[in-house]
Amino acid sequence: MLRSLGVVDDSGRALQYQNDTLRPNIHVAVHFPEFAEEYALPVNRNTPIGENLHRYFKIRVYETNYSNVEKILLMKVNFQETMRLLLQNAFQHDDPELTSEMLALYQQCPTLFNKVLSRTDRNEMDALLENEDHEMEIDQSADSNHLRPAAINRIPTKSVVATHPINDGNRIPTRSGDLNTTSTWRGHLRLAYQYDYGKPAQYPSLFENRPIQWSRKFGFTDRKSNDRFTFRTGDFVRFKGDNQTLFGRVDHIFVLDNDKDRHIFTVLTLIKRTKTRHKLLDLEIMEETEDAVVVGVPVIRPVRLYMVPVRGVGIIWVNWDIHAL
């Protein structure tokens, strides 16, 4: 009857319109002058809210089945933000294993993240990973005197190709379960766990196949002086041995995660005292040995050493007080 009188029943369309207004607005409709005039802030006049996602949504909408599109697109944005935070170490304390593995994956195959991270995000990530001040704090390696220990400036896995006597002259491993790890390597690592981090003897009984994070520097804050000490590969350090203070050269720095037990270790070449002095400079001459050890952060002394290798002489320990000079 209504149709015959020329009256159209719009109740269904009106209901659809009302339902549409309740759907989440993922791109604020300030393109419509009346909406902008009533609701928009002055800033929206130039750059509408959500405009930065406009192109992203136009591309990603084709990856949906056009059902519940807003939810799917918001889930994609949520995943994108989570990945950004994960790669920038926001979850390094809550989930250090996942953080380490995702960073390693990004360094190995950055193009895998092209759809997840914007070009700006990828540029920021590349700059962050190349930044020498990029630190990853490892709270489990701290003790009462060594606060906020951190591994600094991660080395990409593909760049880890060095060999060392600590692994019987083989290449240093990139994973704790590498087949090229020797009993010498595992023995030194277990001793560091036991004496430096207070673990039981022969801990761990089994090394999980976890990625090893190699770094160029490590640092900690000394509780007494509140000074921050940072050491890089090639630096000389003093460390606590068996009832004595020993000297060593930092050859390598790495972070090992075993069953969510994460610690910083350093590979040192031992430097011994010769009890001889340079005739001209009257400075003690040290000598590099063929022995190497793995130690943890708690045994490193908060002391900066200045030692100079001199060909044909040895390593000269310059212990002058520059304040007195």
MIPATI-753984 format. One record per residue (C-alpha): residue number from 1; residue in one letter; y, x, z. Coordinates in pm, whole numbers, plus 50000, padded with zeros to 5 digits. Layout:
BEGIN
+-----+---------+-------+-------+-------+
| num | residuo | north |  east |    up |
+-----+---------+-------+-------+-------+
| NUM |       A |     Y |     X |     Z |
...
+-----+---------+-------+-------+-------+
***
This chain:
BEGIN
+-----+---------+-------+-------+-------+
| num | residuo | north |  east |    up |
+-----+---------+-------+-------+-------+
|   1 |       M | 50000 | 50000 | 50000 |
|   2 |       L | 50242 | 50280 | 50093 |
|   3 |       R | 50156 | 50465 | 49774 |
|   4 |       S | 50223 | 50158 | 49563 |
|   5 |       L | 50567 | 50117 | 49718 |
|   6 |       G | 50658 | 50475 | 49625 |
|   7 |       V | 50645 | 50602 | 49987 |
|   8 |       V | 50457 | 50929 | 50036 |
|   9 |       D | 50267 | 50988 | 50359 |
|  10 |       D | 50383 | 51333 | 50476 |
|  11 |       S | 50219 | 51316 | 50818 |
|  12 |       G | 49958 | 51577 | 50720 |
|  13 |       R | 50216 | 51814 | 50579 |
|  14 |       A | 50439 | 51768 | 50884 |
|  15 |       L | 50150 | 51846 | 51115 |
|  16 |       Q | 50071 | 52158 | 50913 |
|  17 |       Y | 50435 | 52263 | 50936 |
|  18 |       Q | 50435 | 52217 | 51313 |
|  19 |       N | 50115 | 52417 | 51348 |
|  20 |       D | 50258 | 52696 | 51135 |
|  21 |       T | 50554 | 52731 | 51371 |
|  22 |       L | 50308 | 52815 | 51651 |
|  23 |       R | 50148 | 53100 | 51459 |
|  24 |       P | 50259 | 53453 | 51557 |
|  25 |       N | 50552 | 53574 | 51351 |
|  26 |       I | 50466 | 53930 | 51252 |
|  27 |       H | 50765 | 53964 | 51023 |
|  28 |       V | 51075 | 53800 | 51171 |
|  29 |       A | 51210 | 53556 | 50916 |
|  30 |       V | 51572 | 53663 | 50925 |
|  31 |       H | 51564 | 53657 | 50548 |
|  32 |       F | 51658 | 53292 | 50593 |
|  33 |       P | 52033 | 53265 | 50670 |
|  34 |       E | 51998 | 52967 | 50902 |
|  35 |       F | 51738 | 53145 | 51117 |
|  36 |       A | 51943 | 53464 | 51128 |
|  37 |       E | 52259 | 53277 | 51216 |
|  38 |       E | 52095 | 53101 | 51509 |
|  39 |       Y | 51856 | 53361 | 51649 |
|  40 |       A | 51922 | 53709 | 51513 |
|  41 |       L | 52108 | 53983 | 51698 |
|  42 |       P | 52388 | 54176 | 51526 |
|  43 |       V | 52148 | 54464 | 51457 |
|  44 |       N | 51929 | 54231 | 51252 |
|  45 |       R | 52210 | 54186 | 51004 |
|  46 |       N | 52146 | 54536 | 50871 |
|  47 |       T | 51778 | 54604 | 50947 |
|  48 |       P | 51565 | 54299 | 51023 |
|  49 |       I | 51307 | 54340 | 51298 |
|  50 |       G | 50968 | 54412 | 51145 |
|  51 |       E | 51114 | 54539 | 50820 |
|  52 |       N | 50951 | 54877 | 50881 |
|  53 |       L | 50612 | 54704 | 50863 |
|  54 |       H | 50692 | 54496 | 50556 |
|  55 |       R | 50544 | 54738 | 50304 |
|  56 |       Y | 50250 | 54815 | 50533 |
|  57 |       F | 50161 | 54445 | 50560 |
|  58 |       K | 50198 | 54388 | 50187 |
|  59 |       I | 49931 | 54653 | 50126 |
|  60 |       R | 49697 | 54574 | 50415 |
|  61 |       V | 49692 | 54199 | 50357 |
|  62 |       Y | 49464 | 54256 | 50058 |
|  63 |       E | 49209 | 54408 | 50297 |
|  64 |       T | 49174 | 54075 | 50477 |
|  65 |       N | 48989 | 53761 | 50371 |
|  66 |       Y | 49315 | 53563 | 50407 |
|  67 |       S | 49179 | 53394 | 50716 |
|  68 |       N | 49370 | 53439 | 51042 |
|  69 |       V | 49581 | 53700 | 50865 |
|  70 |       E | 49828 | 53753 | 51149 |
|  71 |       K | 49554 | 53848 | 51395 |
|  72 |       I | 49392 | 54092 | 51153 |
|  73 |       L | 49720 | 54263 | 51065 |
|  74 |       L | 49821 | 54290 | 51430 |
|  75 |       M | 49481 | 54445 | 51508 |
|  76 |       K | 49545 | 54702 | 51235 |
|  77 |       V | 49885 | 54782 | 51386 |
|  78 |       N | 49726 | 54809 | 51731 |
|  79 |       F | 49462 | 55050 | 51596 |
|  80 |       Q | 49734 | 55254 | 51426 |
|  81 |       E | 49935 | 55284 | 51747 |
|  82 |       T | 49622 | 55376 | 51946 |
|  83 |       M | 49541 | 55655 | 51700 |
|  84 |       R | 49898 | 55787 | 51722 |
|  85 |       L | 49879 | 55801 | 52102 |
|  86 |       L | 49530 | 55952 | 52095 |
|  87 |       L | 49628 | 56233 | 51859 |
|  88 |       Q | 49937 | 56307 | 52068 |
|  89 |       N | 49726 | 56361 | 52384 |
|  90 |       A | 49822 | 56037 | 52559 |
|  91 |       F | 49457 | 55995 | 52667 |
|  92 |       Q | 49374 | 56359 | 52740 |
|  93 |       H | 49312 | 56281 | 53109 |
|  94 |       D | 49141 | 55943 | 53069 |
|  95 |       D | 48921 | 56045 | 52777 |
|  96 |       P | 48942 | 56422 | 52715 |
|  97 |       E | 48622 | 56433 | 52510 |
|  98 |       L | 48744 | 56175 | 52259 |
|  99 |       T | 49086 | 56341 | 52241 |
| 100 |       S | 48934 | 56679 | 52165 |
| 101 |       E | 48697 | 56543 | 51901 |
| 102 |       M | 48966 | 56338 | 51724 |
| 103 |       L | 49205 | 56635 | 51716 |
| 104 |       A | 48930 | 56850 | 51571 |
| 105 |       L | 48854 | 56580 | 51313 |
| 106 |       Y | 49220 | 56555 | 51219 |
| 107 |       Q | 49243 | 56930 | 51169 |
| 108 |       Q | 48923 | 56937 | 50963 |
| 109 |       C | 49005 | 56635 | 50745 |
| 110 |       P | 49366 | 56513 | 50779 |
| 111 |       T | 49342 | 56295 | 50467 |
| 112 |       L | 49093 | 56076 | 50654 |
| 113 |       F | 49389 | 55945 | 50855 |
| 114 |       N | 49612 | 55860 | 50559 |
| 115 |       K | 49555 | 55487 | 50598 |
| 116 |       V | 49590 | 55497 | 50974 |
| 117 |       L | 49898 | 55716 | 51012 |
| 118 |       S | 50220 | 55687 | 50818 |
| 119 |       R | 50362 | 55985 | 50633 |
| 120 |       T | 50612 | 56036 | 50914 |
| 121 |       D | 50334 | 56030 | 51173 |
| 122 |       R | 50131 | 56285 | 50976 |
| 123 |       N | 50430 | 56517 | 50944 |
| 124 |       E | 50493 | 56489 | 51318 |
| 125 |       M | 50127 | 56560 | 51393 |
| 126 |       D | 50124 | 56868 | 51170 |
| 127 |       A | 50439 | 56998 | 51337 |
| 128 |       L | 50295 | 56924 | 51681 |
| 129 |       L | 49969 | 57108 | 51617 |
| 130 |       E | 50156 | 57408 | 51476 |
| 131 |       N | 50397 | 57416 | 51768 |
| 132 |       E | 50319 | 57707 | 52002 |
| 133 |       D | 50446 | 57503 | 52296 |
| 134 |       H | 50191 | 57227 | 52238 |
| 135 |       E | 50002 | 57221 | 52569 |
| 136 |       M | 49693 | 57038 | 52682 |
| 137 |       E | 49669 | 57028 | 53060 |
| 138 |       I | 49320 | 57062 | 53208 |
| 139 |       D | 49353 | 56936 | 53565 |
| 140 |       Q | 48988 | 57006 | 53648 |
| 141 |       S | 49059 | 57381 | 53623 |
| 142 |       A | 49327 | 57369 | 53892 |
| 143 |       D | 49286 | 57492 | 54248 |
| 144 |       S | 49518 | 57524 | 54548 |
| 145 |       N | 49699 | 57826 | 54398 |
| 146 |       H | 49678 | 57754 | 54023 |
| 147 |       L | 49857 | 57430 | 53943 |
| 148 |       R | 49876 | 57246 | 53611 |
| 149 |       P | 49655 | 57483 | 53410 |
| 150 |       A | 49685 | 57426 | 53036 |
| 151 |       A | 49546 | 57550 | 52706 |
| 152 |       I | 49826 | 57612 | 52458 |
| 153 |       N | 49837 | 57628 | 52078 |
| 154 |       R | 49494 | 57515 | 51964 |
| 155 |       I | 49320 | 57722 | 51695 |
| 156 |       P | 49168 | 57517 | 51409 |
| 157 |       T | 48790 | 57534 | 51405 |
| 158 |       K | 48783 | 57671 | 51050 |
| 159 |       S | 48994 | 57967 | 51167 |
| 160 |       V | 48746 | 58067 | 51441 |
| 161 |       V | 48553 | 58344 | 51265 |
| 162 |       A | 48581 | 58637 | 51509 |
| 163 |       T | 48282 | 58822 | 51650 |
| 164 |       H | 48264 | 58960 | 52004 |
| 165 |       P | 48028 | 59159 | 52230 |
| 166 |       I | 48026 | 58867 | 52474 |
| 167 |       N | 47799 | 58697 | 52218 |
| 168 |       D | 47608 | 59018 | 52134 |
| 169 |       G | 47834 | 59090 | 51838 |
| 170 |       N | 47780 | 58751 | 51677 |
| 171 |       R | 48054 | 58508 | 51578 |
| 172 |       I | 48201 | 58324 | 51873 |
| 173 |       P | 48066 | 57967 | 51877 |
| 174 |       T | 48261 | 57657 | 51778 |
| 175 |       R | 48023 | 57425 | 51962 |
| 176 |       S | 47848 | 57481 | 52293 |
| 177 |       G | 47515 | 57398 | 52130 |
| 178 |       D | 47553 | 57638 | 51836 |
| 179 |       L | 47232 | 57813 | 51741 |
| 180 |       N | 47411 | 58149 | 51727 |
| 181 |       T | 47492 | 58146 | 52100 |
| 182 |       T | 47296 | 58417 | 52280 |
| 183 |       S | 47158 | 58444 | 52632 |
| 184 |       T | 47439 | 58693 | 52706 |
| 185 |       W | 47702 | 58432 | 52622 |
| 186 |       R | 47531 | 58157 | 52820 |
| 187 |       G | 47474 | 58389 | 53116 |
| 188 |       H | 47840 | 58493 | 53139 |
| 189 |       L | 47949 | 58131 | 53106 |
| 190 |       R | 47719 | 58018 | 53386 |
| 191 |       L | 47850 | 58296 | 53612 |
| 192 |       A | 48206 | 58180 | 53548 |
| 193 |       Y | 48107 | 57824 | 53633 |
| 194 |       Q | 47941 | 57943 | 53954 |
| 195 |       Y | 48188 | 58197 | 54092 |
| 196 |       D | 48517 | 58071 | 53949 |
| 197 |       Y | 48470 | 57694 | 53953 |
| 198 |       G | 48226 | 57656 | 54242 |
| 199 |       K | 47934 | 57512 | 54046 |
| 200 |       P | 47568 | 57556 | 54145 |
| 201 |       A | 47378 | 57855 | 54013 |
| 202 |       Q | 47252 | 57815 | 53656 |
| 203 |       Y | 47501 | 57534 | 53590 |
| 204 |       P | 47479 | 57371 | 53347 |
| 205 |       S | 47104 | 57366 | 53305 |
| 206 |       L | 47157 | 57237 | 52951 |
| 207 |       F | 47460 | 57292 | 52729 |
| 208 |       E | 47554 | 56976 | 52544 |
| 209 |       N | 47650 | 57010 | 52180 |
| 210 |       R | 48024 | 56972 | 52242 |
| 211 |       P | 48308 | 57117 | 52035 |
| 212 |       I | 48472 | 57424 | 52189 |
| 213 |       Q | 48851 | 57423 | 52176 |
| 214 |       W | 48980 | 57775 | 52114 |
| 215 |       S | 49346 | 57843 | 52193 |
| 216 |       R | 49596 | 58124 | 52159 |
| 217 |       K | 49747 | 58094 | 52507 |
| 218 |       F | 49684 | 57951 | 52851 |
| 219 |       G | 49912 | 57900 | 53146 |
| 220 |       F | 49937 | 57779 | 53504 |
| 221 |       T | 50196 | 57737 | 53778 |
| 222 |       D | 50169 | 57960 | 54085 |
| 223 |       R | 50190 | 57751 | 54402 |
| 224 |       K | 50366 | 58015 | 54615 |
| 225 |       S | 50644 | 58112 | 54375 |
| 226 |       N | 50644 | 57792 | 54167 |
| 227 |       D | 50672 | 58019 | 53860 |
| 228 |       R | 50497 | 57934 | 53537 |
| 229 |       F | 50269 | 58211 | 53407 |
| 230 |       T | 50156 | 58210 | 53045 |
| 231 |       F | 49912 | 58459 | 52893 |
| 232 |       R | 49820 | 58497 | 52527 |
| 233 |       T | 49542 | 58680 | 52349 |
| 234 |       G | 49608 | 59052 | 52368 |
| 235 |       D | 49778 | 59034 | 52709 |
| 236 |       F | 49648 | 59228 | 53008 |
| 237 |       V | 49566 | 59049 | 53333 |
| 238 |       R | 49450 | 59121 | 53684 |
| 239 |       F | 49167 | 58908 | 53816 |
| 240 |       K | 48955 | 58880 | 54126 |
| 241 |       G | 48611 | 59039 | 54103 |
| 242 |       D | 48348 | 59111 | 54368 |
| 243 |       N | 48571 | 59195 | 54666 |
| 244 |       Q | 48807 | 59387 | 54439 |
| 245 |       T | 49083 | 59341 | 54185 |
| 246 |       L | 48989 | 59416 | 53826 |
| 247 |       F | 49185 | 59449 | 53503 |
| 248 |       G | 49110 | 59302 | 53165 |
| 249 |       R | 49249 | 59231 | 52821 |
| 250 |       V | 49251 | 58869 | 52707 |
| 251 |       D | 49046 | 58856 | 52387 |
| 252 |       H | 48981 | 58484 | 52357 |
| 253 |       I | 49071 | 58159 | 52534 |
| 254 |       F | 48869 | 57840 | 52513 |
| 255 |       V | 48818 | 57499 | 52671 |
| 256 |       L | 48463 | 57374 | 52723 |
| 257 |       D | 48370 | 57016 | 52801 |
| 258 |       N | 48022 | 56966 | 52943 |
| 259 |       D | 47929 | 56619 | 53066 |
| 260 |       K | 48300 | 56534 | 53120 |
| 261 |       D | 48340 | 56852 | 53326 |
| 262 |       R | 48622 | 57030 | 53142 |
| 263 |       H | 48749 | 57380 | 53217 |
| 264 |       I | 48950 | 57666 | 53071 |
| 265 |       F | 48780 | 58003 | 53026 |
| 266 |       T | 48899 | 58341 | 52904 |
| 267 |       V | 48695 | 58619 | 52744 |
| 268 |       L | 48811 | 58954 | 52882 |
| 269 |       T | 48738 | 59313 | 52787 |
| 270 |       L | 48733 | 59514 | 53109 |
| 271 |       I | 48994 | 59786 | 53159 |
| 272 |       K | 48914 | 60054 | 53416 |
| 273 |       R | 49137 | 60292 | 53608 |
| 274 |       T | 49092 | 60662 | 53528 |
| 275 |       K | 49289 | 60801 | 53826 |
| 276 |       T | 49488 | 61013 | 53582 |
| 277 |       R | 49857 | 60993 | 53500 |
| 278 |       H | 50062 | 61067 | 53193 |
| 279 |       K | 50221 | 61410 | 53235 |
| 280 |       L | 50556 | 61312 | 53088 |
| 281 |       L | 50596 | 60951 | 53202 |
| 282 |       D | 50408 | 60983 | 53530 |
| 283 |       L | 50237 | 60651 | 53460 |
| 284 |       E | 49874 | 60564 | 53522 |
| 285 |       I | 49641 | 60584 | 53223 |
| 286 |       M | 49384 | 60306 | 53192 |
| 287 |       E | 49075 | 60308 | 52972 |
| 288 |       E | 48914 | 60028 | 52774 |
| 289 |       T | 48543 | 59978 | 52843 |
| 290 |       E | 48267 | 59823 | 52635 |
| 291 |       D | 48202 | 59558 | 52900 |
| 292 |       A | 48319 | 59198 | 52862 |
| 293 |       V | 48321 | 58900 | 53098 |
| 294 |       V | 48405 | 58532 | 53094 |
| 295 |       V | 48630 | 58414 | 53378 |
| 296 |       G | 48799 | 58093 | 53484 |
| 297 |       V | 49165 | 58030 | 53561 |
| 298 |       P | 49131 | 58038 | 53945 |
| 299 |       V | 49054 | 58414 | 53950 |
| 300 |       I | 49352 | 58514 | 53733 |
| 301 |       R | 49628 | 58673 | 53941 |
| 302 |       P | 49984 | 58541 | 53892 |
| 303 |       V | 50107 | 58883 | 53781 |
| 304 |       R | 50259 | 58990 | 53450 |
| 305 |       L | 50133 | 59331 | 53341 |
| 306 |       Y | 50293 | 59558 | 53086 |
| 307 |       M | 50029 | 59786 | 52940 |
| 308 |       V | 50079 | 59986 | 52620 |
| 309 |       P | 49782 | 60113 | 52416 |
| 310 |       V | 49860 | 60466 | 52293 |
| 311 |       R | 49634 | 60625 | 52034 |
| 312 |       G | 49465 | 60939 | 52161 |
| 313 |       V | 49580 | 60876 | 52518 |
| 314 |       G | 49452 | 60539 | 52636 |
| 315 |       I | 49629 | 60240 | 52782 |
| 316 |       I | 49943 | 60329 | 52976 |
| 317 |       W | 50024 | 60096 | 53262 |
| 318 |       V | 50402 | 60067 | 53278 |
| 319 |       N | 50460 | 59947 | 53633 |
| 320 |       W | 50827 | 60038 | 53661 |
| 321 |       D | 51044 | 59791 | 53847 |
| 322 |       I | 51305 | 59686 | 53592 |
| 323 |       H | 51524 | 59554 | 53872 |
| 324 |       A | 51540 | 59902 | 54023 |
| 325 |       L | 51615 | 60057 | 53684 |
+-----+---------+-------+-------+-------+
***
